[in-house]
Amino acid sequence: MCAAKIRDESGYGFSGGDDFATVLGEETSMSSPPLDPDSGPGPAGGRSSPRGPRAEQIIRAATALFQDAGYRNVSIEQIGAAVGLTGPAVYRHFPGKHDILVQALLTQVDLMDELVREADEYAGTPEAQLWRFLDRLGDLTANQDVSILWRREQRHLRPTQLEQMRSYFTRFSDYIADKVAAARPDLSFDDGRLLGFAVLSLYSNTSVIRGTMAPVHVMQIQRAVAHSIINCSLPATKPDATPAIPVTRRPAGRHERILDAATDLFAERGFHDVRIDDIARAADISVATFYQQVPGKTEILRAVLVRGVEGMLYLTTHALTGVDPGDALDVLISIHVEQALGVHGRTIPVWTRDIVYLPEADQDALRSAQRAYIAEWVAAIRARTPELSEADAAALTRAFIGVADDIVQAPDLRARPGITDDLATLSKTILQPVGLLSNG
């Protein structure tokens, strides 16, 4: 377990307020068909451009719509309607929908940069600066949803834009790592980078952690988990440790080959950028044979996600049979880490990015299965720490799954020798944070 070592020197309490809150405009449930990204030039990188009040209003409204329905499901006309404009009138402010997305993402970068500047000016010690930054970041993420846009829609950026945005994420992650390293000289450079990434990932997963909790309690959970991650003692790398490389095999049956190929392609490109003939080619079948096996691409997406979540639930239920409740958490951690680093890890980005493109009934069914999976974790956590409420245990579970999945999707971190042991240690740190008091 990870002892609490770094003090909280920020002197900054949770405001529970809206210092950084932005009025996001009217949130509307979208039912329009998917649209292709606009082909306007848009900036290739760099910071957000100077804008007038109306352009800012458009960005706020578009951000809410993109987060609610997915970028592909939102049209220029719908963005305009949210701010009282016609579709053509929106083009007086932006070349196209893609440019609005880029500016919305850069606006979030600007917010983060402001947090960094404010933290560094606030106090002199690295610990105080770190906690000032994290408390303000917690206030921002708990009081408004600023992470879904980046996590789900980044794939719509052009290569140079995507590279630039990822460099921003790395810079903020390294900022946290540098502050941690200054306070913890015992850490190696690589371990500091892993912990910094994990902390930033925690806050970027706030949208899935929060549930129905009040923002002030969300921030309490964030702080407790961040404190445990920052002070985590990662295991020494074993001499024979190697990176976790998934072992794959080509299925024999056509239907399984289709699912296997589609999972790889959806994970790499995203659902909407994969065509039927791409899947058929990767599965080594004809398009005609594809349609003999499945009705269409949406049905394949549904099958991939159902296979993923129900497969994990089946493995969990089977593995927990006959296990003492006090040992259940260790079993769950072992299974999840193994599967995330294995072939199952391919479904992680597909779930995060593409579930919104399924019919609502399918989304509800999948999320119901996910809740059943999380319920097993809640029971296991409370068997160890019964003082935690069910809501807190569920929030900690989602935090762990989010952070672990982000680490698995980061090539440089996944390539760490001993990453399996690192994830197991981090999981216990996140799931049983020191000092968390439940309100319920």
N, C-alpha and C positions, 0 to 999 in steps of 0.2 A: 504494500500500500504506500501511498505517497503522503509524506508528512507535510504539514503546513509550515513553510519556512519564510516566505516573503511576506512582509507586513503590508497592510493597507495604509499607505501614507497620503492618500489623495485628499482626505478631508472633505470629500465630496459625497454627499448622500444621494439617495435615489429621489429624484424630483417627482417621478411618476407623471410629469407634465409633458408639454409639447414644445419644448424649446426648439427642437429641430423638426417638429411636425409640419407637414405640408398638406394643405387642402388638396386632395387628390381628385376632386371633381366627382360627378355622379358615376357610380359603378353600375354598369348595365350588364345583364346576362346576355351573351351573344349567341345567336343561333344561325348566323349567316354562314355560307360555305367558305372554306379556306381560300385565302387569296395568296397569290405569289407576291414576294417582296417587290416593292417598287424599284425601278432601275435608276432612280436619281443618283447623281454622283456621290453626294454625302462626303464628309470629311474622312480621310484615311486614317486619322489618328489625332493625337493631341487632345487638348482640353475643350470644354464646351464653348461654343461661340457666344458673343454678346447677343442678347435677345431683348425684345420689348415685352411689355406685360402680356400681350395677347399670345405671343409665342410661348412664354412661360406657362400660360394657362393651357395651351394645347399640349405641351409636354406633360403637365401634371395629369390631365385627363387621359392622354394616351397611355401613360404609365399605369393608371388604374385599370384601363381596359385590357392592356396587354397582360397584366398580372391576373386579371379575372378570367379571361377567355383564351389567352394565348395569342401571340403575335399574328399567326396565320389566320386566325378567326376574326380579326378586326379589320375593318375597312376604313379608308380615309373618310367616307361619308359618316361612319359611326363616330369617329373621332370628332369630326366637325359638329355633329349633332350634340355631343356631350358639352360643347362650349358655345352652342348657339350659332354655329356657322354652317354653311353648305360645304360639301366636299371640295368644290373648286376654290372656295375662299381659303381653305387650309393651304393650298398650294401657293398662296401669296406669301406665306410665312416659311414654308419648307418645300424643298424639291419633291419630296415623296415620303411615304411611310417609313422607308428604311432610314432616312435622315432623322426622322423623329425618334426612332429607336436608338440611334447612335447618340443623339443629344440627350435622351433620357438616361442612358447609361453613363455618359460623361457627367451629367448632373450629379449622379450618385458618387462618382469619383471626386467631384468638387466638394461634396459634403464630407467625405472621408478626409480629404486634405485639410479641410477646416478643422476637423477634430484633432488631427496631428498637430497643426500649428497651435491650436488653443492649449493642448496638453503640454507641449514643449515650453510654452510661455508661462504656464501656470505655476510650475514648481521646478526645483533644480535637480532633485534626485531621480534616477531612472525609475525607481519603484513608484514614486508619486506621479510621474509622467505617465507611466503605464496604466495605473489605475484610473487616472483622470481620463485617459483616452478610452479605456474599456467601459467606464461608467457612462460616458457620453455616448459611446457606441451602443451600449445597452439601452439607453434612453431612446435613441434613434430607432433601433430595430424593434423594440417592444411596443412603441407607440405608433409606428407606421410600418407598412410592409415594404421594405426596400431591397429584399434579397431575391425574391422570386424572379424578377426581371433578369438579373444577371445569371442566375443559376439555370434558367430554362431557355432564355432567348439568345444567349451569346452565340449560338451556332449560326444565327442569321447574319452575323457580321462577316464582312469580307476578310480574307486572310490577314491583310496588314492591320485592319482594325481589331481583329481578334487577338493577334499577337500583342498589340498595344494594350488592350484591356487586360490581358493576362499578366502583362508586365506590371500593371497597376496593382493587381491582386498580390503579386509576388512582393512588390514594394511594401505594401501594408503588412503582409505577413512577416517580412524581414524586419520591419519597424518593431513589431511586437517581440520578435526573436532577439533583436539587439538589446531591448530593455531587459528582457529576461536574462540574457547572458551577462549583462552588467551587474545584475543582482546575484547571479548564480555562476561564479567562476568555475564551479565543478563540472559544468556542462561542456561537452564537446560542441564544436561548431555545428555538426550535422544534427545532433540531438536538439540543440537550440532551435534549429530550423524546423524540425518536426513539431516541437511543442508550439512554436509560433504559428505554424500552419494550423495546428489543431485548435488553438484558441480562436483564430479568425474564422475557421470553419464553424465553430460553435455558434458564433454570433450570426453568421450567414445562414444558419439553419433555424433561426428564430421563428420563422413562419410556420414550420412544422412542429416546433416545440411547444408553442404557446397554448394550443387548444382553446379552452374558454377561460383561461386564467386572466386575472387582472394584470395590466402591464407592470405594476410595481412588484408583483410576485414573480413574474417572468424574469425581471431584472435580478431578483434575489437568487433565482436558480442559475441564471447566467453567471453571476458573480461567484457563487459557490463552486460551480463546475470549472470556471476559468481559474480560480485559485488553486484547485486541485491539479489541473493540467499543468499550470506554471510550475508547481512545486513537485511534479512527478519525477521519480527516480526511475529512468528507463533501465531495463536489464542490460548487463554487459553482453556484447555480441559474442556468441560462441565461436570458437575457432573454425568449426565446420559449417557455420551458418551460410546459407545461400539465399538469393532473392527468390520470391515466390513466383514461379512461372506456371500459368495454367496449362494443364495437359488436356489436349483436345483430341477428338476422334471424329471421323466423318460417319454420320449415321448411314445405315444401310437402306432404310425405307425412304421413299420419296417424300412423304409428309414430314418426317422428321428432318430430312435434308432441307426442306423449305423453311421450317421453323429455325433450324440452326443457321442457315444463311441469312434469313431475315433479321435474326437477333444481332448478328455481327454488323449487318448493314445499318440497321436502325441505331445501334450504339455509336457507329462511326459517323453517320451523316445526319441522323434524325429522320423521323417517319416521313415527313413530307418531301424530303429530298431523295427518297429511294423509290424507284419505279418497279413495276411488276417484272419487267424484263431484266432488271438488275438482279432481283431475287432469283428468277428462273436461271439466269446465267450462272450465278454463284452456286446454285443447287444442282447444276449440270442437268437441267431438264428444259423442255420447251415451254413456251408460254401456254400453249394449249394443254400440256400436261399439268401445269400449275393450276389452271382453272378446273381441271378434273379433280384436283385434290382440295382446293379451298375456293370460296366464292370471291374473295378479293383481299386487298391489302389491309383494310380495317379489321377483318376477321383474323388476319395473321397477327396484327398488333395485339388484339385481345388475347389470342392464344399464347403469345409470348409472355404477356404480363400475368395471365392466369397461371401459366406454368411456373413462373417465378415465385409468386407469392404463395400459391398453394403447395408448391414443392417445398418451400422453406417451412411451411406449417406442418406438412407431413413429416419431414425429417425431425422437426422439433418434437412433435407428439410421440414419434417412435422412440427417439433417444431418451425422453424423459420417463418412459415407462419403467416403473420400479425404482426410480431415483429418489433418494431422500430429499425433501423440500429444501433443506439447507445446502444441498449440493447442486441444486437445479441451475443456479446462476452460472456456475463454472461450465456446466454442460452447454448451456445456451451460448455463452461467449465462444466456446471452442467451435461449435457448429457454425455460428455466424461468421467468425473470422475465416474459417476454412472455406466456406462457400463464397464469401466476398472476394477472397484472393483466388478462387477457382473460376470455373466456367460460369457460375451464377453471377459473377461480377459484371458480366456483359449486360445483364438486364437492369442494372442500377441506373445508368443514364437514360435508358429508355423509359423507365418508370418516372424519373424526375422530370423529363422534358416532354414526354409524348402522351401521358395518360389523359391530358386535357383534350386530345383529339378523338377520344372514344365517345360514343353516346353516353348521356348522363347515367342511364341505368347500368351500363357496364362499369363506369367509374364508381358508382355506389357499391356495386357488388365487390369490386376489387378492394375498395377501402374497407369494406366490412371484413374481408378476409385478412387484411393487414391489421385491423383492430384485434382480431382473434389471435394473431401472431404476437402482437404487443401485449395482450393480456397474459400470455405465458411469462413474459419478462416481468410484468408488474407483480405477479404472484411470486416469482423467484426473488425479486428484489426485496419485497416486503417480508419474505421468509427470513432474510438476513437482517433487514432494518425495518421492523414493524412500525416504528414511529413515523415513517414516511407515509403520506397519504397516497391513495391510488393515483390521483392526478399528478402528484410529483413524481411518482415512480414511472408513470407513462411518459412524462416530459423528459425524464432522464434517459429512458429507453430511446426515445426519438432523437435525443441529443447524441447518444452513442452511435446509433445507426447512421445518422447524418455525418458525423465526424469520421467514422470508420470508412464509410463509403466514399467520402471526399478524398481521404488518404489513398485508398485503393485506386482511385481514378487519376492520381497524380503520379506520372511515370517515375520521377526522380525519387519520390518517397516509397513507392511500391518496390523499387529496385534495391532498397536498403537490405543488406544481409540481416537476417533476424527480424524482418518486418512482422512475421507472425507473432513473435514474442512481444514486440513493441505494441502491436494492436491489442493483445491480450492484457498487457499492463495498463494501457490507456483506457481500456474498457472498464476495468475495475475502478480506475480513478474517476471516470465520468459517472458511473452508475452508483457509486457510493461516496459522493463528495463530503468532505469534512465540513461540518457546521451548517448544513442545510436544515432549516426548521420548516415544517409543513404548516400551512394554514388550512387545516381541514383534517 
